[in-house]
Amino acid sequence: MKRGAKVKAALPATTAEARRLGRVAAAHGRHYVVEADDGETVLCFPRGKKSEIAVGDEVAWARTGDQGVIEEILPRRNLLYRSDQFKSKLFASNIDQLVIMLGTEPYFSEDLLGRALVAAEANELHPLVVLNKTDVAAALPAARERLAPYRALGYEVLELSVRADPEAAQAMLLPRLAHKASLLLGQSGMGKSSLVNLLVPNAAAATREISTVLNSGKHTTTFTRIFHLPDGGLLIDSPGFQEFGLHHLKEGVLERAFPEFRPLLTGCRFYNCHHLKEPGCAILAAVADGRISQQRHALYAQLVHESEQEVPY
């Protein structure tokens, strides 16, 4: 070695013994709270610049001082996310069911409801629709009327009021959430936070603890996180949103994500029918005679259109 040459210190390689397992319990930007296999809660960062880590991911990580580095995402059972042609937003992974929170007021979006149901079907998740604020008597009939077609399709709709009758709400929901990983989705104002506080007695304390690990109280209402239910099971709460793009779902997946379409898919004249304007289409025939609602078919057509959009250059 030449005199004066700089010697680069060798970094210790991560050994199998140093690697630990855990589950991502909260996420905000590139900050991840990992629940280690021994119960320890650690702030972790991904290795490298690109991050595709979701709450619910099982990961291998290694400690670096007071923090940790996520080195590997273990195989997922599923991954739920929303996307358009420009970007994607991860919701959660390794989940069993999707709980879609609606309210009699403010006015809930049927477009978002329909898209959430499509996402559940495409990921083989059990969807559970929860209609909150049933004590708002003036708004209840209209909400029931709007949800009637979804009930007719076989979707389970629970009616409850978190604030007016919390005990009944608990009795309905806890057995359906026990021993499952459930993702709670909904627009702002539907009562998600009230529901979490009802079902998880220490929700506020758990949120403060995670905020402390993230080292910023401003994250309190804007990060996705896991809550442990008292009778077993996980409830994953995600911030409210107003759009639910499904750009990543292609036509072949979309047509099967509408349960009313599935029995008719073999009845089209052409094997590669798009169900949009083709002659001899069994789906279009069912729309024409009222067996499939025009609103649902319009959602399908819109999703197909979105899936075909390319990133402009």
Backbone hydrogen bonds, N-H to C=O, Kabsch-Sander energy under -0.5 kcal/mol:
donor,donor_aa,acceptor,acceptor_aa,energy
5,A,2,K,-1.8
8,K,6,K,-0.6
9,A,7,V,-0.6
15,T,13,A,-0.6
19,R,15,T,-1.6
20,R,61,W,-3.3
22,G,59,V,-1.8
23,R,35,E,-2.1
24,V,57,D,-2.7
25,A,23,R,-0.6
25,A,33,V,-3.3
26,A,33,V,-1.2
27,A,224,T,-2.0
28,H,31,H,-2.5
31,H,28,H,-2.1
32,Y,44,C,-2.0
33,V,26,A,-2.2
34,V,32,Y,-0.6
34,V,42,V,-2.9
35,E,23,R,-3.1
36,A,34,V,-0.8
36,A,40,E,-3.5
37,D,21,L,-2.0
39,G,36,A,-2.1
42,V,34,V,-2.4
42,V,40,E,-0.5
44,C,32,Y,-3.7
44,C,42,V,-0.5
45,F,68,G,-1.9
47,R,70,I,-1.4
48,G,46,P,-0.5
56,G,24,V,-2.5
57,D,54,A,-2.1
59,V,22,G,-2.7
59,V,57,D,-0.5
60,A,72,E,-2.5
61,W,20,R,-3.0
62,A,69,V,-2.1
64,T,67,Q,-2.8
67,Q,64,T,-1.4
68,G,43,L,-1.7
69,V,62,A,-2.9
70,I,45,F,-2.6
71,E,60,A,-2.3
71,E,69,V,-0.7
72,E,60,A,-1.7
74,L,58,E,-2.9
74,L,72,E,-0.6
80,L,92,A,-2.9
81,Y,79,L,-0.5
82,R,89,K,-2.1
83,S,245,G,-2.4
84,D,87,K,-2.4
89,K,82,R,-3.0
91,F,80,L,-2.7
92,A,80,L,-1.2
93,S,55,V,-2.3
94,N,78,N,-1.7
96,D,181,A,-3.3
97,Q,181,A,-1.7
98,L,126,H,-2.4
99,V,97,Q,-0.5
99,V,183,L,-3.1
100,I,98,L,-0.7
100,I,128,L,-2.7
101,M,99,V,-0.7
101,M,185,L,-3.2
102,L,100,I,-0.5
102,L,130,V,-3.1
104,T,132,N,-1.7
110,E,108,F,-0.6
113,L,109,S,-1.9
114,G,110,E,-3.0
115,R,111,D,-2.3
116,A,112,L,-2.5
117,L,113,L,-2.2
118,V,114,G,-2.1
119,A,115,R,-2.4
120,A,116,A,-2.2
121,E,117,L,-2.5
122,A,118,V,-2.8
123,N,119,A,-1.5
124,E,121,E,-1.3
125,L,120,A,-3.0
126,H,96,D,-1.8
128,L,98,L,-3.0
129,V,156,E,-2.4
130,V,100,I,-2.8
131,L,129,V,-0.5
131,L,158,L,-3.4
132,N,102,L,-2.7
132,N,130,V,-0.8
134,T,160,L,-1.3
136,V,133,K,-1.7
137,A,135,D,-1.9
139,A,136,V,-1.2
140,L,136,V,-1.0
143,A,139,A,-1.7
144,R,140,L,-2.5
145,E,141,P,-2.3
146,R,142,A,-2.1
147,L,143,A,-1.6
148,A,144,R,-1.2
150,Y,147,L,-0.7
151,R,147,L,-2.0
152,A,148,A,-2.3
153,L,149,P,-1.0
154,G,151,R,-1.7
155,Y,150,Y,-2.1
156,E,127,P,-0.6
158,L,129,V,-2.9
160,L,131,L,-2.5
165,D,161,S,-2.2
169,A,165,D,-1.8
170,Q,166,P,-2.5
171,A,167,E,-2.3
172,M,168,A,-1.9
173,L,169,A,-2.3
174,L,170,Q,-2.4
176,R,173,L,-0.8
177,L,173,L,-1.3
177,L,174,L,-0.7
178,A,174,L,-1.6
180,K,177,L,-1.6
182,S,180,K,-0.7
182,S,234,L,-2.8
183,L,97,Q,-2.4
184,L,182,S,-0.5
184,L,236,I,-3.3
185,L,99,V,-2.8
185,L,183,L,-0.6
187,Q,101,M,-0.5
190,M,187,Q,-1.2
195,L,191,G,-2.1
196,V,192,K,-2.6
197,N,193,S,-2.4
198,L,194,S,-1.5
199,L,195,L,-2.5
200,V,196,V,-2.6
203,A,200,V,-2.1
206,A,202,N,-2.8
207,T,203,A,-2.4
208,R,204,A,-2.2
209,E,205,A,-2.3
210,I,206,A,-2.2
211,S,207,T,-2.6
212,T,208,R,-2.2
213,V,209,E,-2.0
214,L,210,I,-2.7
215,N,211,S,-1.0
216,S,211,S,-2.0
219,H,216,S,-1.6
220,T,217,G,-1.9
222,T,219,H,-1.9
223,F,219,H,-0.9
224,T,27,A,-1.1
225,R,237,D,-1.9
226,I,25,A,-2.8
227,F,235,L,-2.6
229,L,227,F,-0.6
229,L,233,G,-2.4
232,G,229,L,-1.7
234,L,180,K,-2.7
235,L,227,F,-2.8
236,I,182,S,-3.4
236,I,234,L,-0.5
237,D,225,R,-2.4
237,D,235,L,-0.6
238,S,184,L,-1.3
241,F,186,G,-0.8
247,H,83,S,-1.8
249,L,246,L,-1.8
250,K,248,H,-0.7
253,V,250,K,-1.0
254,L,250,K,-2.5
255,E,251,E,-2.4
256,R,252,G,-0.5
256,R,253,V,-0.5
257,A,253,V,-0.7
257,A,254,L,-1.3
258,F,255,E,-0.5
261,F,258,F,-2.0
262,R,258,F,-1.2
264,L,261,F,-1.9
265,L,261,F,-0.7
265,L,262,R,-1.0
267,G,264,L,-2.1
268,C,265,L,-0.6
269,R,280,G,-2.0
273,C,270,F,-1.5
281,C,278,E,-0.9
282,A,280,G,-0.5
285,A,281,C,-1.8
286,A,282,A,-1.7
287,V,283,I,-1.9
288,A,284,L,-2.3
289,D,285,A,-1.8
290,G,287,V,-0.9
291,R,286,A,-1.6
292,I,286,A,-1.7
297,H,293,S,-2.0
298,A,294,Q,-2.4
299,L,295,Q,-1.7
300,Y,296,R,-2.1
301,A,297,H,-2.7
302,Q,298,A,-2.2
303,L,299,L,-2.5
304,V,300,Y,-2.4
305,H,301,A,-2.2
306,E,302,Q,-2.5
307,S,303,L,-2.3
308,E,304,V,-1.0
308,E,305,H,-0.7
309,Q,306,E,-1.3
